[in-house]
Amino acid sequence: MALNIRSRQVDVLAEKLAARKRVTKTEAVRIALENELRRSGENVPLWERLKPLRERVASAENTGLPADKTFFDTLSGED
């Protein structure tokens, strides 16, 4: 699918980034879009970013075993 950029300002910015990175303008646009998507994802609060992990932990079966020092020592190979 083609992307047709009609803005001269955007074209100039793509040219500058392409020259700086020594890549094609298409690659420069890809880099810029990926970086912006990553940055905008960082604006999501940590609590929301951790939601899938929180749900996974909450769905784990409760074994009824105590998670005390002995338990953690066993996990790390210490007896």
N, CA and C of each residue as an Amber inpcrd file, in Angstrom:
protein
   237
   0.8490000  -1.1670000   0.0000000   0.0000000   0.0000000   0.0000000
   0.9020000   1.2390000   0.0000000   0.5640000   2.1920000  -0.8020000
   1.3910000   3.3860000  -0.9630000   0.9690000   4.4850000   0.0010000
   1.9460000   5.2840000   0.3590000   1.7120000   6.4560000   1.1880000
   2.1330000   7.6530000   0.3490000   1.2310000   8.5530000   0.1100000
   1.5190000   9.7150000  -0.7130000   1.5990000  10.9380000   0.1850000
   2.8050000  11.4710000   0.3490000   3.0150000  12.6440000   1.1960000
   2.9670000  13.8870000   0.3210000   1.9940000  14.7400000   0.5960000
   1.8090000  15.9370000  -0.2230000   2.3200000  17.1950000   0.4640000
   2.7260000  17.0670000   1.6990000   3.2090000  18.2230000   2.4450000
   4.7010000  18.4230000   2.1810000   5.0520000  19.5790000   1.7180000
   6.4690000  19.8910000   1.4450000   7.2700000  19.8470000   2.7540000
   6.6760000  20.3400000   3.8320000   7.3710000  20.3430000   5.1200000
   7.6820000  18.9100000   5.5700000   6.7310000  18.0000000   5.4320000
   6.9470000  16.6070000   5.8180000   8.0010000  15.9800000   4.9190000
   7.9660000  16.3030000   3.6400000   8.9560000  15.7870000   2.6990000
  10.3600000  16.2460000   3.0820000  10.4910000  17.5140000   3.4480000
  11.7960000  18.0580000   3.8600000  12.2800000  17.3650000   5.1340000
  11.3640000  17.1760000   6.0850000  11.7450000  16.4920000   7.3220000
  12.1920000  15.0540000   7.0480000  11.4850000  14.3710000   6.1660000
  11.8630000  13.0060000   5.8000000  13.2300000  12.9840000   5.1280000
  13.4850000  13.9650000   4.2740000  14.7970000  14.0630000   3.6150000
  15.9120000  14.2850000   4.6400000  15.6730000  15.1740000   5.5970000
  16.6840000  15.4530000   6.6340000  16.9850000  14.2150000   7.4690000
  15.9260000  13.5180000   7.8930000  16.1320000  12.3160000   8.7000000
  16.8280000  11.2400000   7.8820000  16.4290000  11.0920000   6.6240000
  17.0520000  10.0950000   5.7540000  18.5430000  10.3790000   5.5890000
  18.9010000  11.6510000   5.4100000  20.3090000  12.0180000   5.2560000
  21.0810000  11.7550000   6.5430000  20.4910000  12.1000000   7.6740000
  21.1380000  11.8960000   8.9680000  21.3750000  10.4140000   9.2680000
  20.3810000   9.6030000   8.9240000  20.4590000   8.1640000   9.2030000
  21.1010000   7.3730000   8.0600000  21.3190000   8.0740000   6.9310000
  21.8550000   7.4450000   5.7210000  20.9770000   6.2820000   5.2640000
  19.6940000   6.5790000   5.1500000  18.7050000   5.6020000   4.6900000
  17.8100000   6.2750000   3.6520000  16.9130000   5.4990000   3.0790000
  15.9580000   6.0780000   2.1300000  14.9070000   6.8940000   2.8850000
  14.1730000   7.7130000   2.1530000  13.1030000   8.4760000   2.7980000
  12.0250000   7.5510000   3.3500000  11.7520000   6.4730000   2.6430000
  10.7630000   5.5090000   3.1270000  11.2050000   4.9210000   4.4610000
  12.4720000   4.5520000   4.5510000  13.0030000   4.0010000   5.7980000
  12.9870000   5.0610000   6.9010000  13.2730000   6.2940000   6.5450000
  13.2500000   7.3810000   7.5300000  11.8410000   7.5780000   8.0860000
  10.8440000   7.5070000   7.2370000   9.4520000   7.6470000   7.6870000
   9.0980000   6.4730000   8.5960000   9.5230000   5.2470000   8.2260000
   9.2550000   4.0740000   9.0620000   9.8780000   4.2410000  10.4400000
  11.1260000   4.6740000  10.4820000  11.8310000   4.8820000  11.7510000
  11.0950000   5.9140000  12.6000000  10.7260000   7.0200000  11.9800000
  10.0440000   8.0930000  12.7170000   8.7080000   7.6180000  13.2730000
   7.9540000   6.8770000  12.4820000   6.6500000   6.3850000  12.9380000
   6.8060000   5.3650000  14.0690000   7.7550000   4.4430000  13.9320000
   7.9860000   3.4640000  15.0070000   8.4030000   4.1440000  16.3010000
   9.2970000   5.1220000  16.1850000   9.7460000   5.8300000  17.3840000
   8.6100000   6.5970000  18.0520000   7.7720000   7.2150000  17.2570000
   6.6560000   7.9690000  17.8270000   5.6380000   7.0410000  18.4780000
   5.3770000   5.8980000  17.8550000   4.4560000   4.9200000  18.4610000
   5.0120000   4.4000000  19.7880000   6.3200000   4.1520000  19.8240000
   6.9450000   3.6860000  21.0700000   6.8320000   4.7610000  22.1480000
   7.1320000   6.0140000  21.7790000   7.0420000   7.1110000  22.7540000
   5.6290000   7.3040000  23.2520000   4.6540000   7.2260000  22.3640000
   3.2700000   7.4300000  22.7970000   2.8130000   6.2910000  23.6920000
   3.3600000   5.1000000  23.5010000   3.0580000   3.9730000  24.3830000
   3.6300000   4.1700000  25.7670000   4.7300000   4.9080000  25.8570000
   5.3440000   5.1710000  27.1540000   4.4940000   6.1240000  27.9880000
   3.5700000   6.8360000  27.3400000   2.7040000   7.7590000  28.0650000
   1.5510000   7.0430000  28.7540000   1.3850000   5.7610000  28.4580000
   0.3440000   4.9760000  29.1220000   0.8130000   4.7300000  30.5510000
  -0.0250000   5.0000000  31.5370000   0.3930000   4.8090000  32.9280000
   0.8820000   3.3850000  33.1870000   1.8700000   3.2690000  34.0330000
   2.4590000   1.9740000  34.3630000   1.3950000   0.9830000  34.8020000
   0.4330000   1.4350000  35.5880000  -0.6230000   0.5550000  36.0850000
  -1.3640000  -0.1050000  34.9140000  -1.6130000   0.6750000  33.8550000
  -2.3070000   0.1310000  32.6810000  -1.4010000  -0.7830000  31.8670000
  -0.1050000  -0.4120000  31.7340000   0.8190000  -1.2640000  30.9840000
   0.9890000  -2.6110000  31.6580000   0.8620000  -2.6410000  32.9850000
   1.0320000  -3.8850000  33.7240000  -0.2520000  -4.7000000  33.8410000
  -1.3490000  -4.2040000  33.2760000  -2.6330000  -4.8800000  33.4010000
  -2.5920000  -6.3410000  32.9420000  -2.0030000  -6.6710000  31.7930000
  -1.9580000  -8.0830000  31.3990000  -1.2040000  -8.9540000  32.4200000
  -0.1420000  -8.4290000  32.9720000   0.6090000  -9.1760000  33.9800000
  -0.2030000  -9.3300000  35.2620000  -0.8650000  -8.2600000  35.6770000
  -1.6980000  -8.3420000  36.8800000  -2.8110000  -9.3710000  36.7120000
  -3.4170000  -9.4050000  35.5240000  -4.4790000 -10.3810000  35.2710000
  -3.9430000 -11.8050000  35.2770000  -2.7530000 -11.9960000  34.7260000
  -2.1370000 -13.3270000  34.7180000  -1.8410000 -13.8080000  36.1300000
  -1.3040000 -12.9300000  36.9510000  -0.9960000 -13.2790000  38.3350000
  -2.2860000 -13.5730000  39.0960000  -3.3070000 -12.7650000  38.8760000
  -4.5780000 -12.9540000  39.5760000  -5.2460000 -14.2710000  39.1880000
  -4.9990000 -14.7460000  37.9640000  -5.6400000 -15.9810000  37.5080000
  -4.8860000 -17.2340000  37.9420000  -3.7020000 -17.0670000  38.5300000
  -2.9200000 -18.2290000  38.9740000  -3.6310000 -18.9250000  40.1370000
  -3.5300000 -20.2380000  40.1200000  -4.1730000 -21.0360000  41.1640000
  -3.4660000 -20.8340000  42.5020000  -4.2410000 -20.6840000  43.5490000
  -3.6930000 -20.5390000  44.8910000  -3.3640000 -21.9320000  45.4190000
  -2.0840000 -22.1750000  45.7170000  -1.6660000 -23.4980000  46.1980000
  -1.9100000 -23.6730000  47.6860000  -2.0840000 -22.5790000  48.3920000
  -2.2600000 -22.6600000  49.8350000  -0.9400000 -22.7540000  50.5830000
   0.1640000 -22.8600000  49.8490000   1.4810000 -22.9500000  50.4800000
   1.9510000 -21.5640000  50.9020000   2.6420000 -21.4720000  52.0390000
   3.1380000 -20.1650000  52.4760000   4.3210000 -19.7120000  51.6120000
   4.3470000 -18.4400000  51.2960000   5.4750000 -17.8730000  50.5540000
   6.3730000 -17.1790000  51.5660000   7.0700000 -17.9860000  52.3390000
   7.9390000 -17.4600000  53.3850000   9.3970000 -17.5780000  52.9560000
  10.3150000 -17.3070000  53.8510000  11.7390000 -17.3390000  53.5390000
  12.1510000 -18.7080000  53.0290000  11.6580000 -19.7500000  53.6300000
  12.0090000 -21.1070000  53.2110000  11.5930000 -21.3400000  51.7590000
  10.4080000 -20.8840000  51.4130000   9.9190000 -21.0270000  50.0460000
  10.8600000 -20.3420000  49.0580000  11.2380000 -19.0810000  49.3180000
  12.0990000 -18.3460000  48.4020000  13.5110000 -18.9130000  48.3820000
  13.9920000 -19.4320000  49.4970000  15.3020000 -20.0880000  49.5240000
  15.2940000 -21.3040000  48.6210000  14.1990000 -22.0550000  48.6220000
  14.0680000 -23.2340000  47.7670000  14.1100000 -22.8300000  46.3000000
  13.4440000 -21.7300000  45.9460000  13.4460000 -21.2730000  44.5650000
  14.8500000 -20.8980000  44.0880000  15.6410000 -20.3430000  44.9830000
  16.9860000 -19.9010000  44.5840000  18.0240000 -21.0110000  44.7500000
  17.5980000 -22.2060000  45.1320000  18.5340000 -23.3320000  45.2460000
  19.2010000 -23.4370000  46.5950000  18.8270000 -22.5800000  47.5170000
  19.3870000 -22.6510000  48.8730000  18.4640000 -23.5120000  49.7230000
  19.0510000 -24.3380000  50.5550000  18.2210000 -25.1840000  51.4220000
  18.4030000 -24.8340000  52.8720000
